[in-house]
Every structure is written in C-alpha cells, then in structure tokens.
C-alpha cells in the first residue's frame, strides 16, 4: 500500500490518499475526498493535481 498526501481544492485541507501500488505508466489516480465528498485526480508520487502542475509551468 502506498500512502501520500494531497490538498483538497475545495477546502485547502491536506488529505491522506492511498493506492495499492504505484504504476509508473499511470500519472494521475482518482481519490475520494472524505472532507468535501468529491473525487480528485492526484499524482501519487508528488501529491499534485493536474491544475497544480499547470500553475507551476509559468514563470510569472
């Protein structure tokens, strides 16, 4: 079991996610959020969401 942390975009709280095994070919995995009740796509290696990566690409 691989555990990781990610930030819920609705509440800003840190949530612990988990998956059975990290597959190198899979970039983002869906995670149920117990805080807001939503489902978030998260990179289990970094805890980032697709939107987080897009924000990091700019040099502003």
C-alpha atoms as one frame of an Amber mdcrd trajectory, in Angstrom:
protein
   0.000   0.000   0.000   1.336   3.437  -0.960   0.106   6.393   1.125   0.522
  10.024   0.100  -0.813  13.493   0.945  -2.712  15.846  -1.329  -4.546  19.135
  -0.834  -8.326  19.230  -1.277  -9.009  22.083  -3.721 -12.424  22.803  -2.183
 -11.292  23.163   1.445  -7.498  23.577   1.290  -7.034  20.783   3.838  -4.379
  18.097   3.476  -5.847  14.630   2.883  -4.165  11.235   3.024  -4.678   9.206
  -0.126  -3.626   5.655  -0.857  -3.319   3.187  -3.710  -2.326  -0.454  -3.778
   0.716   0.042  -5.993   2.306   2.959  -7.838   2.283   2.157 -11.556   4.939
   4.187 -13.439   2.723   4.345 -16.533  -0.183   5.912 -14.610   0.172   9.630
 -13.987  -2.969  10.562 -12.022  -5.282   8.408  -9.913  -8.776   9.291  -8.663
  -9.087   9.754  -4.918 -12.286  10.056  -2.883 -12.109  13.060  -0.591 -13.693
  12.461   2.821 -13.716  16.198   3.561 -15.658  17.623   0.594 -17.135  14.383
  -0.751 -15.633  14.953  -4.201 -13.222  12.952  -6.310  -9.831  14.482  -7.119
  -7.203  13.368  -9.622  -3.836  13.175  -7.866  -0.295  12.145  -8.800   0.547
   9.583  -6.073   4.268  10.285  -6.414   4.023  14.034  -5.711   0.528  14.671
  -4.321  -0.057  17.262  -7.061  -3.225  17.623  -9.092  -3.218  18.375 -12.856
  -4.160  22.003 -12.101  -1.160  22.342  -9.733   1.263  21.352 -12.487  -0.241
  23.835 -14.951   0.265  26.675 -12.446   3.913  25.677 -11.955   4.698  25.931
 -15.676   4.537  29.729 -15.820   7.438  31.938 -14.756   5.243  34.810 -13.571
